[in-house]
Amino acid sequence: MSSSKLESDARGLRAGAIRYASAGVRSRQDVKTYLERRGAPRQTITSVLDTCTERGLVDERACAKLWAAHWARQGYAQSAIAHRLTQ
């Protein structure tokens, strides 16, 4: 594959991940999983995660609060929620 094709693919992955991160509350793991499923190389994933973090597009605390509230509504005990969040 040519270097221009690789650069184009990386730009496309980056743009898609930034759109994905911008569409809602996302964690770094959410964005990482998004990129991994699309076959992004490790260096692209690292670079995109850094960019998303710098731009404030990922928010671990907000994601944790949303998941905790979701699990609480489903009747999970506080200790189970805490355990899941640490996973």
C-alpha positions in Angstrom: 0.0 0.0 0.0 1.4 3.4 -0.9 2.2 6.0 1.8 -0.3 8.4 0.4 -3.0 5.7 0.7 -1.9 5.0 4.3 -2.0 8.7 5.1 -5.5 9.0 3.5 -6.7 6.1 5.5 -5.3 7.5 8.7 -7.0 10.9 8.0 -10.3 9.1 7.4 -10.0 7.1 10.6 -9.1 10.3 12.5 -12.0 12.3 11.1 -14.5 9.4 11.8 -13.3 9.0 15.3 -13.5 12.7 16.0 -17.1 12.7 14.7 -17.9 9.7 16.8 -16.4 11.3 19.9 -18.2 14.6 19.2 -21.6 12.9 18.9 -22.0 12.1 22.6 -20.3 11.4 25.9 -17.4 9.1 25.1 -14.6 7.6 27.1 -11.1 7.0 25.8 -11.9 3.3 25.7 -15.0 4.0 23.6 -12.9 5.8 21.0 -10.2 3.2 21.1 -12.7 0.4 20.5 -14.2 2.4 17.6 -10.8 2.6 16.0 -9.8 -0.9 16.7 -13.0 -2.2 15.0 -12.0 -0.3 11.9 -8.5 -1.8 11.9 -6.6 1.4 12.9 -2.9 0.9 13.6 -1.7 1.4 17.1 0.0 4.8 16.3 -3.1 6.2 14.8 -5.2 5.1 17.8 -2.7 6.8 20.2 -2.6 10.0 18.1 -6.4 10.2 17.8 -6.9 9.5 21.5 -4.4 12.3 22.3 -6.2 14.7 19.9 -9.7 13.8 21.4 -8.4 14.3 24.9 -6.7 17.7 24.0 -10.0 18.9 22.4 -12.1 17.7 25.4 -14.0 15.2 23.3 -13.6 12.4 25.8 -14.8 12.6 29.4 -14.1 9.6 31.6 -15.9 11.1 34.6 -19.1 11.9 32.6 -19.1 8.4 31.2 -18.7 6.8 34.6 -21.6 8.9 35.9 -23.8 7.8 33.0 -23.0 4.1 33.4 -23.4 4.3 37.2 -26.8 5.9 36.8 -27.8 3.3 34.2 -26.8 0.4 36.4 -28.4 1.9 39.5 -31.7 2.2 37.5 -31.3 -1.5 36.7 -31.1 -2.3 40.5 -27.4 -3.0 40.8 -25.9 -2.5 44.3 -23.5 0.3 44.9 -20.6 -2.2 45.4 -21.4 -3.9 42.1 -21.5 -0.6 40.3 -18.1 0.4 41.8 -16.7 -2.9 40.8 -17.9 -2.5 37.2 -16.5 1.0 37.0 -13.1 -0.2 38.0 -13.1 -2.9 35.3 
